[in-house]
Amino acid sequence: MERPDGNIADAFLFEMQAGYCTYYASTMVSMLRTQDIPARLVVGYTPGEQTDANRWVVRGLDSHAWVEVYFPEVGWIRFDPTPTAPREAAEQDRIDSASDE
């Protein structure tokens, strides 16, 4: 998937049929901010894979972007607009492709 030219949020909302987590998150932040709702884009990693009781393996494929929205009485609350099923399928495809090489 190629990065769109111009405003990614506009392209993602009106032209693209799919996108990465950064597209979902940045578009949600932009939309919330147009309504004067404090929001921020957060990047980091998902938990990864638990390999035993006290050990986790986190790979590059576990990198992710999500949104935090500020509520005055509560603070920053996490929201993840990215659908999980397509992400999990894409990760498995990459793992399978790497295994075949």
C-alpha positions in Angstrom: 0.0 0.0 0.0 1.4 3.3 -1.0 1.3 6.5 1.1 -1.3 8.9 -0.3 -0.3 12.3 -1.5 -1.6 15.4 0.3 -3.8 15.1 3.4 -3.7 11.5 4.6 -6.9 11.8 6.7 -8.9 13.1 3.7 -7.5 10.4 1.4 -8.1 7.7 3.9 -11.7 8.8 4.6 -12.8 9.5 1.1 -10.6 7.5 -1.3 -8.9 4.5 0.3 -10.4 1.1 1.0 -7.9 0.1 3.6 -5.1 1.6 5.7 -2.5 1.2 8.4 -3.1 1.9 12.1 -1.4 5.3 11.7 -4.1 6.2 9.2 -6.9 5.2 11.5 -5.5 6.9 14.5 -4.4 10.2 12.8 -7.7 10.5 11.1 -9.6 10.0 14.4 -7.4 12.6 16.1 -8.1 15.1 13.3 -11.8 14.5 13.4 -11.9 14.9 17.2 -9.9 18.1 17.1 -12.3 19.6 14.6 -14.8 19.3 17.4 -12.5 20.9 19.9 -12.0 17.6 21.7 -8.5 17.2 23.0 -6.9 14.1 21.4 -3.4 12.9 20.7 -1.8 10.2 18.5 0.2 7.6 20.5 2.7 5.2 19.0 4.2 2.2 20.8 3.9 -1.6 20.8 1.1 -4.1 21.4 1.9 -6.7 24.2 3.6 -9.1 21.7 3.6 -12.9 22.3 3.9 -14.5 25.7 6.6 -17.2 25.5 6.4 -18.4 29.1 5.0 -17.2 32.5 7.3 -14.3 32.8 8.6 -13.6 29.3 7.1 -11.8 26.3 8.6 -11.4 22.8 7.8 -8.1 21.1 8.7 -7.7 17.4 8.6 -4.9 14.9 5.2 -6.3 13.7 3.9 -5.4 17.2 4.4 -1.7 16.6 1.1 0.2 16.6 -0.6 3.6 16.8 -3.8 4.5 18.7 -5.6 7.5 20.1 -5.9 9.1 23.6 -8.8 11.5 24.3 -8.7 13.8 27.3 -11.7 13.9 29.6 -11.4 16.7 32.3 -12.6 14.7 35.2 -10.8 11.5 34.2 -7.6 12.3 32.2 -6.4 10.6 29.0 -8.4 7.6 27.9 -7.2 5.2 25.2 -9.2 4.4 22.1 -8.0 2.1 19.3 -9.9 2.8 16.0 -8.0 0.1 14.1 -10.0 -3.1 13.4 -8.1 -6.1 14.8 -9.0 -8.8 12.3 -7.3 -7.2 9.3 -4.2 -6.4 11.4 -3.9 -9.9 12.7 -4.3 -11.3 9.1 -1.6 -8.9 7.8 0.8 -9.8 10.5 0.3 -13.5 9.8 0.9 -13.0 6.1 4.2 -11.2 6.8 5.3 -14.0 9.2 4.4 -16.6 6.6 6.2 -14.7 3.8 9.3 -14.4 6.0 9.2 -18.1 6.8 9.1 -19.0 3.1 12.3 -17.0 2.3 
